Amino acid sequence: MQPLRWKNYSKQGMTIEGVASNSAIRWLNPDHAQVRKSLGEIAVYLATNYDFDGIHLDYIRYPDSPTHLINSKNDKVRFMEYAKLKSIDWPKDIQYKGKHRAKFDEWRAKNITEVVRYVRGELKKSAPNVTFSTAVFGRYPTCIYSIGQDWKAWIDDGLVDFVVAMNYTHDMNLYRELVSAQADTKYRDKIISGIGVNSFEGMLSVTQVFHQIRFAGFKKLRGISLYSYEEYLEAEVLPALELINDGKK
């Protein structure tokens, strides 16, 4: 996005401010109607002009940084309207253990959910056969409070065809913990386990990838997703997994 366009978006209250200045990512405000409209238009354009099987939303969340430092224009006013408050000590009352923190978490989660709901609605009107999915933090319900992602509610309300839980870790015990918590019979057929083959969290060996795939299958999740598609995955991991699969046959 060009600086002038970003500046214009910021003036309209469409951006999230307070994100670390060295962040490579610029965040749009999920509580802004024009942001929802723009995302819906992009999803519909892609679904109706290209032969895609699905549309997937990544980074559909708030930044995972201290939330009282991340604000958008009019956040205070909009939150007070939502919480039906006549006064507030901002940001003290929405900080960790602040008197209105629980309501603030609820409001943020509502904002993200409304983006998902809107994009889903627009997409299904124009391309009902295109699958709709989202990337989510795997640890639930912690992700509701940290980044505003209430993804089990999205599944309950039929807003997504499935979610990809970013279970990115080289720690097999942690991976088992995350996947086991996701394996509830009510949700597991809507959850794909994201495996961080080469992610920010580190690089997995072929053996580690195999064991994580096998555990997700043992817990009967819908499937697995390997992140990210780079040379290491293509040249080393996938051929090795193919050999393992051929050996099993």
Backbone bond lengths (Angstrom), bond angles and torsions (degrees), N, CA, C in turn:
res aa  C-N    CA-C-N  psi(-1)  N-CA   C-N-CA  omega(-1)  CA-C   N-CA-C  phi
1 M - - - 1.458 - - 1.529 108.99 -
2 Q 1.321 115.34 131.64 1.460 120.51 -179.50 1.538 110.34 -68.87
3 P 1.353 117.56 145.93 1.474 121.40 -177.86 1.530 113.74 -53.15
4 L 1.351 116.61 -40.00 1.464 119.74 -178.27 1.533 110.75 -64.74
5 R 1.321 115.93 -40.60 1.463 119.76 178.94 1.528 110.49 -66.33
6 W 1.323 115.72 -41.48 1.472 119.57 178.83 1.530 110.64 -63.04
7 K 1.320 116.10 -40.84 1.464 120.83 178.29 1.528 110.30 -60.83
8 N 1.317 116.25 -41.60 1.460 120.93 179.26 1.524 110.58 -65.49
9 Y 1.341 116.45 -42.01 1.458 120.92 176.95 1.525 110.54 -60.41
10 S 1.335 115.52 -41.66 1.456 120.34 -178.63 1.529 110.98 -63.57
11 K 1.316 117.01 -41.32 1.460 120.89 178.58 1.518 111.75 -60.70
12 Q 1.330 116.11 -32.32 1.460 121.04 -178.54 1.534 112.70 -84.05
13 G 1.342 115.75 -3.00 1.458 119.10 -178.54 1.505 113.54 80.66
14 M 1.336 116.77 20.18 1.464 120.67 -176.28 1.525 113.08 -90.75
15 T 1.346 117.88 -1.16 1.456 120.75 -176.33 1.526 111.28 -115.17
16 I 1.319 114.95 159.50 1.462 121.69 174.27 1.525 108.07 -99.52
17 E 1.313 116.16 127.12 1.459 121.29 -178.54 1.534 109.80 -105.51
18 G 1.329 115.85 164.14 1.456 120.26 177.42 1.511 114.07 91.02
19 V 1.345 117.65 0.77 1.460 121.30 175.96 1.522 107.73 -73.98
20 A 1.315 116.88 148.70 1.470 121.03 -178.11 1.526 110.89 -49.19
21 S 1.309 116.38 135.02 1.462 121.60 -174.79 1.530 112.20 -64.00
22 N 1.344 116.88 -22.75 1.464 119.57 -179.85 1.528 112.14 -91.64
23 S 1.328 117.30 7.22 1.459 120.34 -179.90 1.519 109.93 -69.00
24 A 1.320 116.03 136.91 1.463 120.84 177.93 1.528 111.15 -82.76
25 I 1.320 116.38 -5.17 1.461 121.48 -175.36 1.518 109.83 -109.68
26 R 1.317 115.90 135.08 1.459 121.64 171.81 1.518 107.89 -105.57
27 W 1.315 115.31 133.28 1.465 120.47 -172.21 1.521 111.37 -108.66
28 L 1.325 115.47 134.87 1.451 121.31 173.86 1.525 109.74 -93.22
29 N 1.314 116.02 153.03 1.456 122.57 -175.38 1.533 110.88 -82.30
30 P 1.330 118.43 113.96 1.468 120.63 -177.59 1.522 113.88 -68.63
31 D 1.333 117.72 -12.46 1.462 120.92 -179.43 1.530 111.80 -89.54
32 H 1.323 117.13 5.71 1.460 120.64 -178.15 1.527 109.87 -102.47
33 A 1.329 116.98 128.45 1.463 122.00 -175.88 1.529 112.09 -59.33
34 Q 1.336 117.30 -37.15 1.458 120.26 -178.38 1.525 111.65 -68.54
35 V 1.334 117.14 -31.02 1.469 120.30 176.42 1.527 109.55 -65.19
36 R 1.328 116.62 -46.65 1.461 120.00 177.92 1.533 110.97 -60.08
37 K 1.321 115.92 -43.52 1.468 120.80 -179.27 1.527 111.09 -62.28
38 S 1.325 116.82 -43.63 1.463 120.74 -179.02 1.524 111.76 -63.68
39 L 1.335 116.12 -44.06 1.461 119.49 179.16 1.524 110.96 -63.87
40 G 1.334 115.83 -39.74 1.460 119.54 177.76 1.518 111.60 -62.26
41 E 1.321 116.82 -41.34 1.464 121.42 179.49 1.527 111.08 -64.28
42 I 1.336 116.30 -41.55 1.474 119.79 178.74 1.524 110.79 -63.18
43 A 1.342 116.25 -45.58 1.467 120.36 -179.28 1.529 110.94 -60.90
44 V 1.328 116.61 -44.84 1.467 120.97 179.99 1.522 110.63 -64.80
45 Y 1.337 117.18 -42.04 1.469 120.93 179.57 1.530 110.45 -59.20
46 L 1.318 116.26 -47.77 1.472 119.90 -179.04 1.523 111.39 -64.68
47 A 1.323 116.02 -41.58 1.463 120.39 -176.08 1.525 112.69 -70.01
48 T 1.320 117.00 -30.46 1.473 119.91 -175.23 1.528 113.46 -97.91
49 N 1.331 117.77 -12.49 1.463 120.03 -178.22 1.522 113.81 -111.23
50 Y 1.335 116.54 -9.09 1.462 120.12 -179.81 1.523 109.27 -133.59
51 D 1.296 115.55 153.32 1.460 120.87 -176.08 1.532 110.39 -86.26
52 F 1.334 115.80 59.95 1.463 120.79 179.65 1.524 110.25 -88.85
53 D 1.325 115.60 145.82 1.465 120.57 173.87 1.516 111.31 -77.18
54 G 1.343 116.62 -27.77 1.456 118.25 -175.84 1.514 112.63 -158.78
55 I 1.323 114.56 165.52 1.464 123.64 173.49 1.521 107.24 -118.57
56 H 1.331 116.01 130.02 1.459 121.39 -174.87 1.526 109.51 -124.18
57 L 1.330 117.61 127.63 1.464 122.07 177.60 1.523 110.14 -96.72
58 D 1.316 116.20 118.70 1.456 121.68 173.27 1.532 107.64 -102.00
59 Y 1.321 117.62 160.85 1.467 122.58 -179.86 1.532 112.14 52.25
60 I 1.324 117.04 36.35 1.455 120.17 178.48 1.530 107.23 -90.09
61 R 1.348 113.95 76.60 1.463 120.43 -171.86 1.527 108.86 -169.92
62 Y 1.323 114.60 177.53 1.464 120.61 169.10 1.532 108.42 -88.34
63 P 1.335 118.13 157.12 1.467 120.43 175.81 1.530 110.95 -60.66
64 D 1.313 116.29 142.44 1.468 120.47 -179.32 1.530 109.79 -89.08
65 S 1.304 115.27 70.69 1.461 124.16 176.39 1.522 107.41 -136.48
66 P 1.342 118.67 172.93 1.467 119.33 179.34 1.520 111.34 -52.61
67 T 1.339 116.03 115.36 1.456 120.13 -167.33 1.519 113.64 -67.37
68 H 1.322 119.01 -26.04 1.458 118.79 -178.91 1.533 111.57 -72.66
69 L 1.337 116.73 -10.96 1.457 120.38 177.81 1.524 111.57 -96.37
70 I 1.330 117.24 -4.29 1.455 121.71 -176.81 1.517 108.38 -111.63
71 N 1.290 115.98 106.93 1.458 120.26 -176.68 1.520 110.19 -137.97
72 S 1.312 114.86 157.68 1.445 121.33 173.48 1.513 108.21 -120.46
73 K 1.316 115.51 161.47 1.453 120.05 178.00 1.522 109.90 -55.82
74 N 1.294 116.82 131.86 1.467 124.34 178.42 1.530 114.08 76.68
75 D 1.339 118.81 6.66 1.470 120.15 177.45 1.522 111.36 -56.92
76 K 1.310 116.16 -45.75 1.464 120.04 -177.68 1.524 110.50 -58.86
77 V 1.323 116.04 -48.34 1.469 120.57 -179.16 1.516 111.31 -63.15
78 R 1.334 116.59 -45.28 1.464 120.63 -177.13 1.523 111.24 -66.45
79 F 1.337 115.92 -39.18 1.465 118.53 178.36 1.517 111.11 -66.72
80 M 1.319 117.15 -42.00 1.468 119.83 179.39 1.529 111.07 -62.49
81 E 1.318 116.45 -36.71 1.465 119.87 176.10 1.526 110.50 -64.31
82 Y 1.330 116.00 -44.38 1.464 120.75 -178.72 1.529 110.85 -63.90
83 A 1.331 116.50 -44.44 1.462 121.78 -176.65 1.531 113.16 -84.30
84 K 1.359 114.99 -2.76 1.472 120.21 -179.26 1.537 111.53 57.57
85 L 1.337 114.82 48.71 1.455 121.26 -179.65 1.528 110.50 -105.75
86 K 1.297 115.97 141.65 1.458 121.01 176.87 1.531 111.84 -93.34
87 S 1.324 116.27 -21.88 1.461 120.35 178.30 1.529 108.90 -152.50
88 I 1.331 115.16 157.40 1.467 120.06 179.58 1.522 108.67 -158.97
89 D 1.324 116.55 144.95 1.462 122.19 173.02 1.526 106.31 -92.67
90 W 1.322 116.61 96.87 1.469 122.89 -172.20 1.524 110.41 -102.13
91 P 1.325 119.53 126.91 1.465 126.36 9.72 1.535 114.64 -98.79
92 K 1.315 119.08 6.04 1.460 121.36 -174.11 1.523 111.86 -52.35
93 D 1.321 118.03 -44.01 1.463 121.41 -174.09 1.523 114.10 -71.10
94 I 1.355 117.00 -13.90 1.471 118.72 179.49 1.526 112.03 -109.63
95 Q 1.323 116.81 0.06 1.454 119.72 176.32 1.526 110.17 -72.45
96 Y 1.319 115.81 172.65 1.461 121.64 179.14 1.524 110.29 -52.79
97 K 1.307 116.84 124.98 1.464 125.93 -177.48 1.528 113.04 69.57
98 G 1.342 116.79 11.87 1.459 120.01 174.43 1.516 110.18 -69.16
99 K 1.313 117.26 158.89 1.461 121.57 -172.88 1.526 112.96 -64.49
100 H 1.352 117.19 -24.12 1.462 119.93 -179.78 1.529 112.15 -115.22
101 R 1.332 116.11 17.96 1.467 119.28 -175.93 1.527 111.97 -63.03
102 A 1.322 119.19 -42.80 1.465 121.78 -178.57 1.525 110.78 -60.90
103 K 1.311 116.26 -41.73 1.464 120.25 179.09 1.521 110.79 -68.68
104 F 1.332 116.43 -34.82 1.462 121.23 178.05 1.522 110.73 -64.60
105 D 1.338 117.01 -42.63 1.464 121.18 176.43 1.528 110.45 -60.98
106 E 1.309 115.41 -42.23 1.467 121.09 178.92 1.532 110.85 -61.56
107 W 1.322 115.77 -42.85 1.467 121.33 -179.90 1.524 111.66 -64.03
108 R 1.309 116.22 -44.74 1.474 119.97 179.25 1.520 111.05 -62.46
109 A 1.329 116.86 -43.87 1.462 120.09 179.27 1.528 110.47 -62.93
110 K 1.322 116.51 -38.12 1.462 120.87 177.50 1.522 110.57 -61.16
111 N 1.340 117.22 -41.06 1.457 121.20 -179.18 1.525 111.88 -62.27
112 I 1.330 116.19 -45.31 1.467 119.75 179.08 1.517 110.53 -65.25
113 T 1.325 116.69 -43.29 1.465 120.81 179.94 1.516 111.33 -59.89
114 E 1.338 117.12 -38.67 1.460 120.17 -179.09 1.528 111.64 -67.17
115 V 1.336 117.65 -31.55 1.468 120.05 174.10 1.521 109.57 -64.61
116 V 1.321 116.50 -48.94 1.468 121.39 179.35 1.529 110.05 -58.76
117 R 1.322 116.58 -45.64 1.464 121.42 -178.86 1.536 111.24 -60.99
118 Y 1.342 115.49 -44.38 1.464 119.81 -177.44 1.534 111.15 -65.56
119 V 1.335 116.00 -49.25 1.468 119.74 -178.48 1.517 110.34 -61.96
120 R 1.320 116.79 -42.26 1.465 120.93 177.35 1.535 110.85 -58.28
121 G 1.327 116.21 -46.63 1.454 120.18 -178.78 1.508 112.80 -61.66
122 E 1.348 116.80 -45.50 1.456 120.75 179.92 1.524 111.31 -65.61
123 L 1.313 115.97 -41.02 1.460 120.85 -178.39 1.525 111.35 -65.34
124 K 1.317 116.91 -44.48 1.460 120.50 -176.36 1.524 112.31 -71.16
125 K 1.339 117.47 -24.63 1.460 119.90 175.86 1.527 111.09 -70.12
126 S 1.330 116.76 -36.15 1.463 121.26 -174.38 1.527 113.87 -99.28
127 A 1.323 116.73 -29.19 1.472 120.83 -177.50 1.530 108.94 -144.06
128 P 1.339 116.78 70.39 1.474 120.61 -172.68 1.517 115.01 -62.22
129 N 1.323 118.05 -20.15 1.467 120.20 -177.93 1.523 113.47 -92.52
130 V 1.321 116.68 -2.81 1.464 120.68 179.15 1.527 109.41 -84.06
131 T 1.313 115.89 129.40 1.464 121.46 -179.62 1.527 110.54 -70.52
132 F 1.338 115.42 143.19 1.462 121.01 -179.58 1.525 109.45 -123.54
133 S 1.347 116.07 126.03 1.465 120.17 -176.19 1.523 110.36 -142.58
134 T 1.335 115.60 167.96 1.462 121.77 -179.42 1.526 110.15 -139.38
135 A 1.321 115.79 154.44 1.464 121.89 172.06 1.522 108.39 -92.40
136 V 1.325 116.85 134.87 1.470 120.17 -175.99 1.522 110.82 -135.86
137 F 1.338 115.11 155.12 1.458 120.17 170.59 1.526 107.79 -71.13
138 G 1.321 116.27 137.61 1.455 119.94 -172.61 1.513 115.72 -73.76
139 R 1.334 117.78 -27.94 1.471 119.65 -175.02 1.530 110.36 -84.82
140 Y 1.322 114.96 108.27 1.467 122.40 -178.40 1.528 109.08 -115.11
141 P 1.333 120.21 138.62 1.467 128.93 9.06 1.520 114.68 -93.68
142 T 1.334 118.63 11.20 1.467 120.67 -179.15 1.528 111.61 -53.50
143 C 1.331 116.11 -36.12 1.467 119.67 -176.86 1.531 112.38 -66.16
144 I 1.316 118.06 -20.84 1.472 119.92 175.88 1.523 109.19 -63.46
145 Y 1.328 115.97 -44.90 1.463 121.20 -173.91 1.527 112.34 -82.66
146 S 1.324 117.38 -29.46 1.461 119.60 -176.37 1.522 112.62 -84.98
147 I 1.334 117.31 -39.03 1.475 119.57 -174.12 1.530 113.19 -134.20
148 G 1.325 118.17 4.35 1.467 120.97 176.69 1.513 114.61 76.35
149 Q 1.336 117.31 27.32 1.461 121.19 -175.94 1.527 110.88 -107.49
150 D 1.320 117.52 98.03 1.471 121.30 177.60 1.527 108.85 -98.63
151 W 1.332 115.90 69.99 1.458 119.37 -170.22 1.519 114.52 -72.44
152 K 1.311 118.58 -22.24 1.465 117.83 174.45 1.521 110.61 -68.35
153 A 1.319 116.76 -33.36 1.465 120.29 175.14 1.525 110.28 -65.17
154 W 1.347 116.92 -35.57 1.469 119.32 177.69 1.525 110.59 -63.29
155 I 1.325 116.17 -39.73 1.460 119.69 177.99 1.529 109.91 -68.37
156 D 1.326 116.44 -45.50 1.467 120.52 -179.55 1.527 111.65 -57.95
157 D 1.340 116.57 -38.46 1.466 120.96 -176.71 1.528 113.22 -88.74
158 G 1.337 116.85 2.32 1.457 119.98 178.97 1.515 113.93 69.48
159 L 1.325 117.22 28.40 1.460 121.18 -177.57 1.526 112.91 -83.90
160 V 1.335 117.19 -18.83 1.470 121.79 -179.37 1.524 109.10 -132.35
161 D 1.327 115.07 149.25 1.467 119.12 174.04 1.518 110.27 -79.37
162 F 1.321 115.54 -31.27 1.466 120.74 172.32 1.521 108.53 -166.41
163 V 1.330 116.64 165.18 1.464 121.91 173.19 1.519 108.23 -119.91
164 V 1.324 115.46 151.94 1.467 121.45 174.37 1.521 107.15 -108.09
165 A 1.324 115.50 106.41 1.467 121.05 -179.10 1.523 108.93 -79.28
166 M 1.333 115.96 122.57 1.460 120.75 -176.59 1.533 109.88 -81.52
167 N 1.315 114.74 78.78 1.472 121.55 -178.37 1.529 109.77 -86.35
168 Y 1.310 116.94 55.58 1.457 121.76 -172.32 1.530 110.47 -85.29
169 T 1.303 116.28 107.38 1.464 121.32 178.07 1.520 109.34 -163.72
170 H 1.338 115.73 149.51 1.455 120.43 173.37 1.527 110.91 -92.98
171 D 1.342 115.89 -5.61 1.463 122.00 -178.86 1.531 108.86 -86.46
172 M 1.328 117.08 107.80 1.458 120.54 -175.07 1.524 111.84 -64.52
173 N 1.320 117.27 -33.03 1.470 119.32 178.44 1.527 110.77 -65.76
174 L 1.328 116.41 -41.56 1.458 119.91 177.20 1.521 110.48 -65.85
175 Y 1.332 116.47 -41.04 1.467 119.97 178.92 1.527 110.33 -60.73
176 R 1.314 116.87 -44.70 1.469 119.91 178.30 1.524 111.18 -61.39
177 E 1.325 116.11 -39.83 1.467 120.28 179.25 1.526 110.92 -61.88
178 L 1.331 116.98 -46.41 1.458 121.19 -179.03 1.523 111.23 -63.78
179 V 1.313 116.67 -49.91 1.459 120.91 -177.01 1.524 111.40 -66.32
180 S 1.318 117.31 -39.00 1.469 120.47 178.86 1.521 110.64 -61.33
181 A 1.335 116.48 -39.25 1.465 119.90 178.93 1.519 111.31 -69.10
182 Q 1.326 117.77 -26.98 1.465 122.07 -179.64 1.529 112.44 -85.33
183 A 1.329 116.91 -7.97 1.468 121.09 -170.76 1.516 113.72 -88.20
184 D 1.320 117.73 14.38 1.462 121.60 173.53 1.528 108.49 -53.74
185 T 1.324 117.60 134.18 1.463 121.15 -175.92 1.529 112.34 -59.53
186 K 1.334 117.55 -23.02 1.462 121.17 179.43 1.527 112.20 -72.78
187 Y 1.332 117.02 -25.19 1.457 120.04 -171.67 1.528 115.06 -120.55
188 R 1.314 119.22 -21.22 1.460 120.09 -167.17 1.529 114.37 -62.40
189 D 1.346 118.51 -27.00 1.461 118.73 178.88 1.528 112.31 -80.59
190 K 1.341 116.09 1.46 1.458 121.41 175.52 1.527 111.52 -114.22
191 I 1.331 116.80 7.80 1.465 120.54 -175.50 1.524 110.85 -120.23
192 I 1.321 115.24 126.49 1.458 122.03 171.31 1.521 107.45 -105.64
193 S 1.311 116.15 130.36 1.459 119.88 -179.14 1.520 110.10 -83.41
194 G 1.340 115.39 115.44 1.453 119.94 174.89 1.521 109.97 -79.22
195 I 1.316 116.63 125.39 1.467 122.40 -179.23 1.528 108.52 -108.92
196 G 1.323 116.39 122.10 1.461 121.26 -175.61 1.508 112.54 -83.08
197 V 1.328 116.41 75.49 1.465 120.81 -179.58 1.520 110.37 -58.46
198 N 1.329 115.31 -46.48 1.462 120.86 179.18 1.522 107.40 -142.14
199 S 1.318 116.16 84.77 1.456 121.57 -173.23 1.528 110.32 -125.00
200 F 1.308 115.42 -178.97 1.461 121.10 177.25 1.530 110.61 -58.68
201 E 1.332 115.78 -32.17 1.466 120.73 -177.95 1.520 113.33 -74.59
202 G 1.328 117.94 -13.06 1.461 120.26 178.34 1.515 112.21 137.74
203 M 1.326 116.21 -179.18 1.455 122.24 -179.41 1.527 109.64 -112.04
204 L 1.331 116.30 135.45 1.453 121.34 179.98 1.523 110.54 -96.96
205 S 1.311 116.30 147.08 1.462 120.80 171.25 1.525 108.61 -75.75
206 V 1.312 116.47 165.50 1.465 120.71 176.87 1.530 110.31 -58.81
207 T 1.320 116.43 -40.03 1.464 120.44 179.40 1.524 111.34 -62.38
208 Q 1.330 116.02 -43.07 1.469 119.83 178.64 1.529 111.05 -63.54
209 V 1.324 116.20 -41.99 1.464 120.03 178.38 1.529 109.86 -60.74
210 F 1.310 116.67 -46.13 1.466 121.26 -179.44 1.529 111.20 -59.01
211 H 1.323 116.66 -45.90 1.466 119.63 -178.02 1.538 111.26 -66.37
212 Q 1.332 117.17 -35.75 1.459 118.98 178.32 1.526 111.00 -69.94
213 I 1.326 117.19 -40.17 1.470 120.38 175.54 1.522 110.30 -60.21
214 R 1.320 115.52 -46.47 1.465 120.04 -177.86 1.527 112.00 -62.64
215 F 1.340 117.10 -38.46 1.464 119.52 -178.77 1.528 110.72 -69.54
216 A 1.344 117.34 -40.37 1.468 119.90 176.65 1.519 110.84 -60.51
217 G 1.336 116.20 -37.63 1.462 119.83 176.81 1.514 111.80 -68.85
218 F 1.315 116.73 -39.41 1.469 121.30 178.45 1.524 110.82 -60.88
219 K 1.338 116.47 -36.78 1.464 121.15 -179.82 1.534 112.32 -85.20
220 K 1.341 116.24 0.25 1.468 122.83 173.47 1.526 114.12 64.33
221 L 1.351 116.09 35.10 1.456 118.44 170.75 1.529 108.80 -69.50
222 R 1.317 115.44 162.29 1.463 120.31 -175.54 1.524 112.86 -59.05
223 G 1.326 116.38 -35.90 1.457 119.34 -178.83 1.511 110.98 178.46
224 I 1.326 115.45 -168.25 1.460 121.12 179.37 1.525 109.52 -131.94
225 S 1.326 115.31 154.57 1.456 122.68 176.29 1.519 107.72 -131.63
226 L 1.337 116.66 128.88 1.462 121.21 -178.60 1.526 110.22 -98.47
227 Y 1.332 116.27 123.48 1.466 121.86 -177.72 1.535 109.46 -120.76
228 S 1.321 119.14 132.44 1.447 125.46 0.38 1.522 108.52 -117.60
229 Y 1.331 115.64 165.34 1.460 119.73 -175.10 1.524 110.21 -80.48
230 E 1.307 114.81 89.23 1.463 122.28 179.76 1.529 109.06 -128.24
231 E 1.320 115.92 -176.35 1.464 120.53 -173.15 1.529 112.06 -58.11
232 Y 1.323 117.31 -42.27 1.470 120.57 -178.25 1.523 111.13 -60.21
233 L 1.323 116.57 -43.68 1.457 120.18 179.30 1.519 111.06 -65.49
234 E 1.325 115.83 -45.93 1.465 120.16 -176.23 1.533 112.66 -70.05
235 A 1.324 116.09 -42.11 1.470 119.86 -171.64 1.521 113.61 -86.87
236 E 1.336 117.29 -28.69 1.458 118.94 -174.15 1.534 114.30 -118.47
237 V 1.333 116.09 -48.38 1.469 118.88 -173.02 1.528 112.11 -72.67
238 L 1.326 117.69 -51.20 1.466 120.01 -176.92 1.532 113.20 -62.53
239 P 1.352 119.68 -44.14 1.463 118.74 176.56 1.532 112.70 -60.76
240 A 1.334 116.70 -38.33 1.470 119.88 179.10 1.519 110.78 -66.43
241 L 1.317 117.16 -41.30 1.464 120.26 178.32 1.526 110.76 -65.76
242 E 1.320 116.43 -34.29 1.457 120.22 177.80 1.526 110.65 -65.90
243 L 1.322 116.39 -40.44 1.457 120.39 177.15 1.522 111.22 -63.18
244 I 1.332 115.78 -42.19 1.481 120.05 178.20 1.513 110.08 -61.54
245 N 1.329 116.20 -42.57 1.458 120.53 -179.32 1.524 111.16 -65.59
246 D 1.340 116.27 -41.63 1.466 120.19 177.64 1.517 111.59 -63.50
247 G 1.333 115.43 -37.38 1.456 119.99 178.46 1.513 112.30 -64.78
248 K 1.325 116.66 -38.67 1.462 121.39 178.57 1.513 111.30 -66.07
249 K 1.351 116.81 -34.73 1.458 120.75 178.71 1.528 110.25 -66.95
